[in-house]
Amino acid sequence: MCEGCWSSPWLWKNYQYVLAFYFALEEINKDSHLLPNVTLGFHVFNSITSDHFTLWSTLIWLSGTGRLFPNYNCETHSKSAAIIAGTTAAFSAETGTLLELYKFPQVTYGPFDSSLSDKHQYPSLYQMAPKDSTLVQAMMSLLLHFGWTWVAIFISEDMKGELFLRDLKAEMLKKGICAAFTEKLPATKIMYGPSDINFMARIRVSSANVHILYGEVGSLITVDIAAEFYLTTGKVWIMTAKWDIVVYEMNHMLHSFHGGFSLSPHNAEVPGLRQFLATSNPSRYPEDFYFSKLWLSFLECSPPGSFCGKIGVCSPNTSLQFLPGNIDLMTVSDSSYFIYNAVHAVAHALHQRLLEETEMCSPECAQQHRPLPWQLHPFLKKTEFTNSAGSLVSLDEERRHLAQYDIKNTVNFPAGLGLLVKVGEFVSGSPHDEGLVINEERIEWPVGFTEPCKHKDLSNSTDADQCTRCPTHEYPNRGRDGCLPKTVDFLSFTDPLGMALICTALSFSALTAAVLGLFVRHRDTPIVKANNRALSYTLLISLLPCFLCTLLFIGRPNAATCILQQITFGLVFTVAVSTVLAKTITVILAFMITKPGQSIRWLLVSGASNLVIPICSLIQIILCAVWLGTSPPFIDTDAHSEHGHIIIVCNKGSLAAFYCVLGYLGSLALLSFTVAFLARNLPDTFNEAKFLTFSMLVFCSVWVTFLPVYHSTKGKVMVAVEVFSILASSAGLLGCIFGPKCYIIILKPKKNSVTGLKNKSNLKRNRHSSSF
């Protein structure tokens, strides 16, 4: 059963639903891998927007005859497996309640409706359309792009409209956009009533030039028809989706919706569908009365083989491409795309059910036992496949969140030619608020509409034809008729974020100094002397400037601090990481000289591992010198990250040099981690290789996370992210390497003695002997 609405003259566009249905069926029946040796058939029912007719047609289909027999099915060999229906949520709800009595699957192709997601009320209903959870975000981006802050809102008077209005007004409040008025449209069935005239009159006198339209088709048809016969110019309509509003088949350019915008889900093109639409004719489907009616009414000829002798035979190249411009069947609608996916979803569920049946009995047995409709539910719930357009299709609502919209411009030409021209797109979750992309040169604006100035522009007079842009150091006021100076800003010492970072840096610096003092005081104990006492001092001393160098990033930048920020950061961290590498090499050398036949004791005694520090530091000094000699850091301003603010920042100068310094530091950290990891299990009483391994793991994790986070932020937050990464990585070295040693020195002093060391060694030796 495929529900469509094309019986009235102004709904012939919906006949494309049936053609998409035919195309999907023929594609499946030709597929040798999907439902092999099975041919899908169908029934097509036309549904009129009437509760009475909806229930009547559903009961007729369930009875299997032309007469109503409730609770009886007169077809002894019914082959129907599922229903694909529902342009509107109301239709799906009405049929769904009745079909639920028989556990009959219903797959809907209309816009997503949260009320139909109630599985307690509609457990047998599945929606093909994805959730429009990012629709409000896309709409807000469009409004802010053009600087539209005064809008009128029209929604259908139902739960769907109320939920949308709630989310929209919450976002408008955050973005400083105001609503001139809100109009709720009842699902009226009577056209051209007195309320319609009053409704359009209110639109004409409205001070808002931008109108948002959202809701069910039944509520919006009144708006659509009234918009043609009660012309309002100079207004931009933003419609939420092509299948949410039935755009009247217009025959002239001066229509109220001309120049409006439509936000529709981004759908990939189905290969072969447009060619199928162009070559289809009533001769291929002689039993379809509506196809013949459409063809004769608008093309005024009969296809070859027709019995209409009084009408001339069509020329061989006659096709649906030559329909009047106001009836466009060649542009694939969203609902047609969902119908195509719905047919394939049911086919995949049937295929899986038959495979399960074949595993239980022979193929002949499986053919004789046709699946009952209620048996498809477990398979429909798990159905997931990639369609011919390359898009993932799933009936699991949690996996179908819509993240991309196409923004189309409604353009009407003379002789009824109406087009939806794609002028942009919105992708949710894009960094730097760049989710909206608009090609303004392709936009056709409404008749009598004066483009408002964008959020960066202003106009000296009302309805001016041209806008002027404020200087870089200024921004337009709320009325878009003057410029205000931008506030100079930076990550200051008095800023709450800056104060928090300063306190953190000073606290860790004091803690590092305390640990250094503790180690000096207990310098003759085994735990301090183990793994080279001098290297421990060097590491602690290098960690002090690691923490303190973050103070260079806070406060008003100047030429000196901009250079010192990066150079100090690169050098002190190189010393710290190379010291960790030297300590790891010391652990390995200390173990190797205990083995018989080893003659490398002189390497350990001479302190050769300590040479790692100056060698690694020298390489970093050369890199920094090249950086300073070619393109050093300098003071820069960011006038675009925050509205009304100019952020003073330090420009890195050469990004390549910055990433070379950072990359070299990362290479040292990775080498230290690798060496420490290989030495983690060497037998030694105070082997700190495990702690060195973990410290380098924390260090590397912080800086790997830093890169994507750093590039997804801007302004002062960008500086704060770098400062936080420096503090976090330094704290990781301090805590992971020296935390366990401080614990033993302060809380377990008995282990930090010669006696404790001997007892620990004997315990390990006894355990080793008992294992043999």
C-alpha positions in Angstrom: 0.0 0.0 0.0 1.5 3.3 -1.0 -0.3 6.4 0.1 -0.1 9.6 -2.0 -2.2 12.7 -2.7 -2.4 13.6 -6.4 -6.2 13.5 -7.1 -6.6 17.3 -6.8 -5.1 19.5 -9.6 -2.6 21.2 -7.3 -1.1 17.9 -5.9 0.0 16.2 -9.1 3.7 16.6 -8.0 3.1 13.9 -5.4 2.6 11.4 -8.2 6.4 11.1 -8.2 6.0 9.1 -5.0 4.3 6.3 -7.0 7.0 6.4 -9.7 9.8 6.1 -7.1 7.8 3.2 -5.7 7.7 1.5 -9.1 11.4 2.1 -9.7 12.5 0.6 -6.3 10.3 -2.5 -7.0 11.7 -3.1 -10.5 15.3 -2.6 -9.2 14.8 -5.2 -6.5 13.1 -7.7 -8.8 16.1 -7.4 -11.2 18.6 -7.9 -8.4 19.9 -11.5 -8.3 21.3 -11.2 -4.8 18.4 -9.6 -3.0 15.3 -11.9 -2.8 16.4 -14.3 -5.5 13.6 -16.3 -7.1 11.1 -13.9 -5.4 9.1 -11.3 -7.3 7.6 -8.4 -5.3 4.1 -7.2 -6.1 2.1 -4.3 -4.8 -1.2 -2.5 -4.3 -1.4 1.3 -4.7 -4.1 3.2 -2.9 -4.8 6.9 -3.2 -5.5 8.6 0.1 -7.4 11.9 0.5 -6.8 14.1 3.5 -9.8 12.9 5.4 -10.0 10.8 8.6 -13.1 9.1 7.2 -11.5 8.2 3.9 -8.2 7.1 5.5 -9.9 4.6 7.7 -12.3 3.5 5.0 -9.5 2.8 2.5 -7.5 0.9 5.1 -10.4 -1.3 6.0 -11.1 -2.0 2.3 -7.6 -3.1 1.9 -7.7 -5.3 5.1 -11.0 -6.9 4.0 -9.6 -7.8 0.6 -12.8 -6.9 -1.3 -14.6 -3.8 -2.4 -16.9 -4.1 0.6 -16.2 -3.5 4.3 -15.9 -6.6 6.5 -14.3 -5.5 9.8 -12.2 -8.2 11.5 -12.4 -10.4 8.4 -10.0 -10.9 5.5 -11.7 -12.4 2.5 -8.4 -13.0 0.7 -7.5 -16.6 1.5 -4.0 -16.2 0.0 -2.9 -12.7 1.1 0.6 -11.9 0.1 1.0 -8.4 1.7 4.0 -8.1 4.0 4.1 -4.4 4.9 2.6 -1.0 4.2 4.6 2.0 3.0 2.5 5.1 3.7 2.1 8.4 5.4 2.9 11.8 3.9 1.6 13.3 7.2 2.0 12.2 10.8 -1.8 12.4 11.2 -2.3 9.8 8.4 0.3 7.5 9.9 -1.2 7.7 13.3 -4.7 6.9 12.1 -3.7 3.9 10.0 -1.1 2.9 12.6 -3.7 2.5 15.3 -5.8 0.2 13.1 -2.9 -1.8 11.7 -1.5 -2.4 15.2 -4.4 -4.7 15.8 -2.9 -7.0 13.3 0.8 -6.2 14.1 1.1 -5.1 10.5 4.4 -3.2 9.8 4.0 0.3 8.5 7.0 2.2 7.1 6.4 5.9 6.7 8.1 8.3 4.3 6.9 11.6 5.6 8.8 14.1 7.7 10.0 12.8 11.1 7.6 13.2 13.9 8.5 12.6 17.5 4.9 11.5 18.4 5.3 8.5 16.1 8.4 7.4 18.0 6.3 6.2 20.9 6.9 2.5 20.7 4.3 1.8 23.3 1.6 3.4 21.2 3.0 2.6 17.7 5.3 -0.5 18.1 4.7 -1.6 14.5 5.5 1.8 12.9 8.9 2.8 11.4 10.0 6.2 10.1 12.4 6.6 7.2 13.1 10.3 7.7 15.9 11.2 10.1 15.5 13.2 13.2 15.7 17.0 12.5 17.6 17.6 15.8 19.9 20.2 14.1 17.2 22.0 12.1 17.0 24.9 14.6 20.8 25.3 14.6 20.8 25.4 10.8 18.0 28.0 10.7 19.8 30.2 13.3 23.0 30.1 11.2 21.0 31.3 8.2 19.4 34.2 10.2 22.7 35.3 11.7 24.5 35.1 8.4 22.2 37.7 6.9 21.8 39.7 10.1 18.0 39.0 10.4 17.1 39.8 14.0 13.4 40.6 13.6 11.3 37.7 12.3 7.7 36.3 12.3 7.0 32.7 13.1 4.2 30.5 11.6 3.8 27.0 13.0 1.2 24.3 12.8 -1.0 24.0 15.9 0.1 20.6 17.1 2.7 19.0 19.2 5.3 19.0 16.5 4.9 22.7 16.0 5.0 23.4 19.8 8.3 21.5 20.2 9.9 23.3 17.3 8.7 26.7 18.6 10.2 25.9 22.1 13.6 25.0 20.7 13.6 27.9 18.2 12.7 30.6 20.8 15.3 29.3 23.2 18.0 29.7 20.5 16.7 33.1 19.4 17.0 34.3 23.0 20.6 33.2 23.1 21.5 34.9 19.8 19.6 38.1 20.3 16.9 37.5 17.6 13.4 38.7 18.4 10.0 37.5 17.2 7.6 40.1 15.8 4.7 37.7 16.4 3.9 34.0 16.4 1.0 32.6 14.4 -0.3 29.1 15.1 -2.1 27.5 12.1 -4.9 25.0 12.7 -5.2 22.0 10.5 -8.3 23.4 8.8 -9.9 21.6 5.9 -11.8 24.7 4.5 -10.0 26.9 2.1 -10.4 30.6 1.4 -12.3 31.2 4.7 -12.5 34.6 6.4 -9.7 33.6 8.6 -7.4 33.2 5.6 -8.0 36.8 4.5 -7.4 38.1 7.9 -4.3 36.0 8.2 -2.7 37.4 5.0 -3.7 40.9 5.9 -1.7 40.6 9.1 1.3 39.4 7.1 1.1 42.5 4.8 1.2 45.0 7.7 3.8 43.0 9.7 7.0 44.9 10.4 9.0 41.7 10.0 10.4 41.0 6.6 11.5 37.5 7.4 8.9 34.7 8.0 9.7 31.3 9.3 7.2 28.5 8.3 7.1 25.1 9.9 4.5 22.4 10.4 2.4 19.7 9.0 1.2 19.9 5.4 -2.5 20.1 6.4 -1.9 23.3 8.3 0.4 24.9 5.7 -1.7 24.4 2.6 -3.9 27.4 3.7 -0.8 29.6 3.9 0.4 28.3 0.5 -2.8 29.1 -1.4 -3.4 32.4 0.4 0.2 33.4 -0.4 -0.6 33.2 -4.1 -4.0 34.9 -4.2 -3.2 37.5 -1.6 0.2 38.6 -2.8 2.7 39.9 -0.3 5.9 41.3 -1.6 9.1 42.2 0.1 9.0 39.2 2.5 11.4 36.3 2.7 9.9 33.0 3.6 12.1 30.3 5.3 10.5 27.0 4.9 11.8 24.1 6.9 11.8 21.4 4.2 10.5 20.7 0.7 8.2 18.0 2.0 7.0 20.0 4.9 5.3 22.5 2.6 3.2 21.8 -0.4 4.3 24.6 -2.7 1.4 25.5 -5.0 1.9 24.8 -8.6 2.4 28.4 -9.6 1.9 29.9 -13.1 3.5 33.3 -12.6 6.5 34.9 -11.1 4.8 37.2 -8.6 4.2 34.6 -5.9 4.7 35.3 -2.2 7.2 32.4 -1.8 9.4 33.6 -4.7 12.9 34.2 -3.4 12.3 32.2 -0.2 14.6 29.6 1.3 14.0 25.9 1.9 16.0 23.7 4.3 15.8 20.1 3.2 17.8 17.0 4.3 20.9 16.4 2.2 20.2 13.2 0.2 22.5 11.6 -2.4 21.2 11.1 -5.9 19.8 7.6 -6.6 21.5 6.3 -9.8 19.0 5.7 -12.6 16.0 7.3 -10.9 15.9 10.4 -13.1 16.3 8.4 -16.2 13.5 6.2 -15.1 11.2 9.2 -14.5 12.1 10.6 -18.0 11.3 7.3 -19.8 8.2 6.2 -17.9 4.8 6.4 -19.6 1.3 4.9 -19.0 2.0 2.0 -21.4 4.3 0.4 -18.9 1.6 0.5 -16.2 -1.8 0.2 -17.9 -3.5 -0.6 -14.7 -2.6 2.7 -13.2 -5.5 5.0 -13.9 -3.8 8.1 -12.4 -0.8 7.9 -14.6 -3.0 7.9 -17.7 -5.0 10.8 -16.3 -1.8 12.8 -15.6 -0.5 12.1 -19.1 -3.6 13.0 -21.0 -4.3 16.1 -18.9 -1.0 17.8 -19.4 0.7 16.3 -22.4 -2.6 16.0 -24.4 -1.7 12.9 -26.3 -1.9 9.1 -25.8 1.1 6.9 -25.6 1.5 4.1 -28.2 -0.8 1.2 -27.6 -3.5 3.3 -25.9 -7.2 2.8 -26.7 -8.0 6.5 -26.7 -8.6 6.9 -30.4 -9.9 10.5 -30.2 -6.6 11.8 -28.9 -3.5 12.0 -31.1 -0.6 9.5 -30.5 2.4 11.1 -28.7 5.7 11.5 -30.5 8.4 9.0 -29.6 10.3 11.5 -27.5 7.4 12.6 -25.3 8.1 12.2 -21.6 7.4 13.6 -18.2 10.2 16.1 -18.8 7.8 18.1 -21.0 5.2 18.6 -18.3 4.3 22.3 -17.5 6.9 24.0 -15.4 4.6 24.2 -12.5 4.4 20.4 -12.3 8.0 19.3 -11.8 8.3 15.5 -11.6 12.0 15.3 -12.6 13.4 16.9 -9.4 13.5 14.0 -6.9 11.7 15.1 -3.7 12.7 14.0 -0.2 9.7 11.9 0.2 10.4 10.0 -3.0 13.9 9.3 -1.7 12.5 8.0 1.5 10.0 5.8 -0.4 12.9 4.3 -2.4 14.7 3.5 0.9 11.5 2.2 2.5 10.9 -0.4 -0.3 14.5 -1.6 0.0 14.3 -1.8 3.7 11.2 -4.0 3.6 13.0 -6.1 0.9 16.1 -6.6 3.0 13.9 -7.6 6.0 12.1 -10.1 3.8 15.4 -11.4 2.5 16.7 -12.0 6.0 13.5 -13.7 7.1 13.6 -16.1 4.1 17.3 -16.9 4.8 16.4 -17.8 8.4 13.5 -20.0 7.0 15.8 -21.7 4.5 18.2 -22.6 7.3 15.4 -24.3 9.2 14.1 -26.3 6.2 14.6 -26.9 2.5 14.3 -24.0 -0.1 11.1 -25.5 -1.4 9.7 -25.6 2.1 10.7 -21.9 2.6 8.9 -20.9 -0.6 5.7 -22.6 0.5 5.7 -20.8 3.9 5.4 -17.2 3.1 6.4 -14.8 6.0 3.6 -13.4 8.0 3.7 -9.6 8.5 4.3 -9.7 12.2 7.3 -12.0 11.6 9.1 -9.1 9.9 9.4 -6.9 13.0 12.6 -8.4 14.4 14.3 -8.0 11.0 13.0 -4.5 10.3 14.4 -3.3 13.7 17.8 -4.6 12.7 17.7 -3.6 9.0 20.8 -1.7 8.0 22.2 -1.4 4.5 23.9 0.9 2.0 21.7 2.0 -0.8 22.7 2.5 -4.4 23.4 6.1 -3.7 26.1 5.1 -1.2 24.1 6.3 1.9 23.7 4.2 5.0 20.0 3.3 5.6 18.8 2.2 9.0 15.4 1.9 10.7 17.0 2.6 14.1 16.0 6.1 14.9 19.0 6.6 17.2 21.4 6.2 14.2 19.6 8.6 11.9 20.3 12.0 13.3 20.4 14.5 10.5 23.6 16.5 10.4 23.5 18.2 7.0 20.9 20.3 5.2 20.8 21.7 1.7 19.7 25.3 1.5 17.6 26.0 -1.6 16.2 29.2 -3.1 12.7 29.2 -4.4 12.8 30.7 -7.9 9.7 31.2 -10.0 10.0 32.0 -13.7 7.2 33.0 -16.2 5.0 30.3 -17.7 4.9 28.5 -14.4 8.5 27.3 -14.2 9.4 26.9 -10.6 12.7 25.7 -9.3 14.5 25.0 -6.1 18.0 26.1 -6.7 20.7 25.0 -4.2 22.5 28.0 -2.9 24.3 26.6 0.2 24.5 23.9 2.8 24.7 23.5 6.5 26.9 20.9 8.2 26.4 20.4 12.0 29.5 20.2 14.2 31.8 22.2 11.9 34.7 24.0 13.7 34.9 27.8 14.0 31.1 28.1 13.4 31.8 27.5 9.7 28.9 25.0 9.3 27.0 27.4 7.0 28.2 27.9 3.4 26.2 30.3 1.2 26.7 31.3 -2.4 25.0 34.7 -2.3 25.5 35.4 -6.0 23.0 32.6 -6.9 20.3 33.9 -4.6 17.1 35.3 -6.3 15.5 37.7 -3.8 11.8 38.4 -3.5 10.2 41.2 -5.5 10.3 44.4 -3.4 12.7 42.9 -0.8 15.7 44.9 0.2 18.6 42.8 1.4 19.4 43.6 5.0 22.9 44.3 5.9 24.9 41.4 7.2 26.2 41.3 10.8 29.4 43.0 9.8 27.8 45.8 7.7 25.6 48.8 8.3 23.4 51.2 6.4 23.0 55.0 6.9 19.3 54.9 6.0 16.3 52.6 6.1 16.0 50.3 3.1 19.2 51.5 1.5 20.3 49.7 -1.6 23.9 49.3 -0.5 25.6 48.5 2.8 28.9 49.8 4.0 31.3 47.8 6.2 32.6 49.0 9.5 36.4 49.3 9.8 38.2 46.3 11.3 38.5 48.0 14.7 34.8 48.7 14.9 31.5 46.8 14.7 27.9 47.8 13.8 25.5 48.7 16.5 22.2 46.9 17.0 20.3 49.2 14.6 22.9 48.6 11.8 23.2 52.4 11.3 26.4 53.2 13.0 29.8 51.7 14.2 31.0 51.2 17.7 34.7 50.8 18.7 35.7 47.2 19.6 37.0 46.4 23.0 40.6 45.4 23.2 41.0 42.1 25.1 43.6 39.5 25.9 44.1 36.7 28.5 44.9 39.1 31.4 46.0 38.4 35.0 42.7 39.8 36.3 40.6 37.5 34.0 39.1 34.6 36.0 40.6 32.1 33.6 44.0 33.8 33.7 43.9 33.9 37.5 43.1 30.2 37.7 46.0 29.4 35.4 48.4 31.6 37.3 47.4 30.0 40.6 47.9 26.6 39.2 51.3 27.4 37.7 52.5 28.9 41.0 51.2 26.0 43.1 52.9 23.4 41.0 56.1 25.5 41.0 56.1 25.6 44.8 55.4 21.9 44.9 58.3 21.2 42.6 60.6 23.4 44.8 59.4 21.4 47.8 60.2 18.1 46.2 63.6 19.4 45.2 64.3 20.4 48.8 63.0 17.0 50.0 65.4 15.2 47.7 68.4 17.4 48.7 67.6 16.8 52.4 67.5 13.0 51.8 70.3 13.0 49.2 72.2 10.1 50.8 69.3 7.7 51.0 69.0 4.8 48.5 65.9 5.9 46.8 67.4 9.3 45.9 70.8 7.9 44.9 69.2 5.3 42.7 69.0 6.0 38.9 71.4 8.9 39.1 70.8 11.6 41.7 72.2 14.4 39.5 69.6 13.6 36.8 66.8 13.8 39.3 68.0 17.2 40.4 68.3 18.3 36.8 64.8 17.2 36.0 63.3 18.9 39.0 65.2 22.1 38.2 63.9 22.0 34.6 60.3 21.5 35.7 60.4 24.8 37.6 60.7 26.9 34.4 58.3 24.5 32.7 55.6 25.7 35.1 56.7 29.3 35.3 57.0 29.8 31.5 53.2 29.8 31.4 53.2 33.2 33.0 54.6 34.6 29.7 51.4 33.6 28.0 49.2 35.6 30.4 48.9 39.4 30.3 49.1 41.9 27.5 51.5 40.5 24.8 54.5 42.5 23.7 57.4 41.8 21.3 59.6 40.3 24.0 57.0 38.0 25.5 55.8 36.7 22.1 59.4 35.5 21.4 60.1 34.2 24.9 56.8 32.2 25.0 57.7 29.8 22.3 61.5 29.7 22.7 61.4 29.2 26.5 58.7 26.6 26.1 60.7 24.6 23.5 64.0 24.7 25.3 62.9 23.9 28.9 60.7 21.1 27.8 63.5 19.7 25.7 65.8 19.6 28.8 63.1 17.9 30.8 62.3 15.2 28.2 65.9 14.6 27.4 66.6 14.2 31.1 63.9 11.5 31.3 65.6 9.8 28.3 68.9 10.0 30.1 67.4 8.5 33.3 66.0 5.6 31.2 69.3 4.9 29.6 70.9 4.9 33.1 68.5 2.2 34.2 69.4 0.0 31.2 73.2 0.6 31.7 72.9 -0.2 35.5 71.3 -3.5 34.6 73.6 -4.5 31.9 76.8 -4.1 34.0 75.4 -6.8 36.4 75.5 -9.4 33.7 78.7 -11.5 33.4 81.0 -10.7 30.6 79.8 -7.1 30.1 82.6 -4.5 29.7 80.6 -1.3 29.6 80.9 -0.3 33.2 82.9 2.8 32.1 79.8 4.2 30.3 77.9 4.2 33.6 80.8 5.4 35.7 81.8 8.2 33.3 78.2 9.5 33.1 78.0 9.1 29.4 74.2 9.0 29.6 74.3 12.6 30.8 75.5 13.7 27.4 72.0 13.1 26.0 70.8 16.3 27.6 73.2 18.8 26.0 73.1 17.0 22.6 69.3 17.0 22.5 69.1 20.6 23.8 71.6 21.8 21.1 69.5 20.4 18.3 66.5 22.3 19.7 68.5 25.5 20.1 69.4 25.3 16.4 65.8 24.8 15.4 64.8 27.8 17.5 67.6 29.9 16.0 66.4 29.1 12.5 62.9 30.1 13.6 64.0 33.4 15.0 66.1 34.1 11.9 63.4 33.4 9.4 60.0 34.3 10.7 59.9 35.0 14.5 56.7 35.3 16.6 55.2 38.8 16.6 52.2 40.7 18.1 49.0 40.3 16.1 45.3 41.1 16.6 42.2 38.9 16.1 39.2 41.0 15.2 36.9 38.2 14.1 36.8 35.6 16.8 34.6 37.5 19.3 31.9 39.9 18.3 32.7 43.5 19.5 36.2 42.5 20.7 39.8 42.7 19.3 41.9 40.0 20.8 45.6 40.8 21.1 47.5 37.5 20.5 51.0 36.4 19.7 51.3 35.2 16.1 53.5 32.1 15.8 55.2 33.6 12.7 56.3 30.5 10.9 53.9 27.8 11.6 56.3 25.3 10.0 59.0 26.3 12.4 56.5 26.0 15.4 55.5 22.5 14.3 59.2 21.5 13.8 59.9 22.5 17.4 56.8 20.8 18.7 57.5 17.7 16.4 61.1 17.4 17.7 59.8 17.6 21.2 57.2 14.9 20.4 59.9 12.7 18.9 62.0 12.9 22.0 59.0 12.1 24.1 58.1 9.1 22.0 61.7 7.8 22.1 61.8 8.2 25.9 58.5 6.3 26.2 59.7 3.5 23.9 63.0 3.0 25.8 61.3 3.2 29.2 58.7 0.8 28.1 61.3 -1.8 27.1 63.1 -1.4 30.4 60.0 -1.5 32.6 60.5 -5.1 33.8 64.3 -5.0 34.5 65.0 -6.5 38.0 66.1 -3.7 40.2 65.1 -2.6 43.7 64.4 1.0 42.8 63.8 0.6 39.1 61.8 3.7 38.1 61.4 2.6 34.4 57.7 1.9 35.0 57.2 5.4 36.4 59.1 6.9 33.5 56.9 4.9 31.1 53.7 6.2 32.6 55.0 9.8 32.8 55.8 9.7 29.1 52.4 8.2 28.3 50.7 11.0 30.1 53.0 13.6 28.4 52.3 12.2 24.9 48.6 11.9 25.5 48.4 15.6 26.5 50.1 16.9 23.4 48.3 14.5 21.0 45.0 15.9 22.4 46.3 19.4 22.3 46.5 19.6 18.4 42.8 19.1 17.5 41.6 21.1 20.5 43.9 23.9 19.8 42.7 24.2 16.2 39.1 24.1 17.1 39.3 27.1 19.5 40.0 30.7 18.9 40.8 34.0 20.7 41.7 33.8 24.4 40.6 30.2 24.7 43.3 29.3 22.2 46.0 30.7 24.5 44.4 29.0 27.5 44.5 25.6 25.8 48.2 26.0 25.2 48.9 27.0 28.8 46.7 24.2 30.1 48.6 21.7 28.0 52.0 22.9 29.3 50.8 22.7 32.9 49.2 19.3 32.5 52.2 17.7 30.8 54.6 19.2 33.4 52.4 18.0 36.2 52.4 14.5 34.6 56.2 14.3 34.7 56.3 15.6 38.3 53.6 13.4 39.7 54.4 10.1 37.9 58.1 10.2 38.4 58.5 11.8 41.8 55.2 11.0 43.5 56.0 7.4 44.4 59.5 8.4 45.7 58.1 11.1 47.9 55.5 8.6 49.2 58.3 6.3 50.4 60.5 9.1 51.7 57.7 10.7 53.8 55.4 7.8 54.7 57.5 4.7 54.4 61.0 5.7 55.6 61.9 2.2 56.7 62.0 1.1 53.0 64.4 4.0 52.3 67.3 2.4 54.2 70.0 -0.1 53.8 68.2 -2.6 56.0 65.0 -2.2 54.2 66.8 -2.5 50.9 68.4 -5.8 51.9 65.1 -7.2 53.2 63.4 -6.3 49.9 66.2 -7.9 47.9 66.1 -11.1 50.0 62.3 -11.3 49.6 62.6 -11.0 45.8 65.4 -13.6 45.7 63.4 -16.1 47.8 60.3 -15.6 45.5 62.5 -16.1 42.5 64.0 -19.4 43.9 60.6 -20.8 44.9 59.4 -20.4 41.4 61.9 -23.1 40.3 
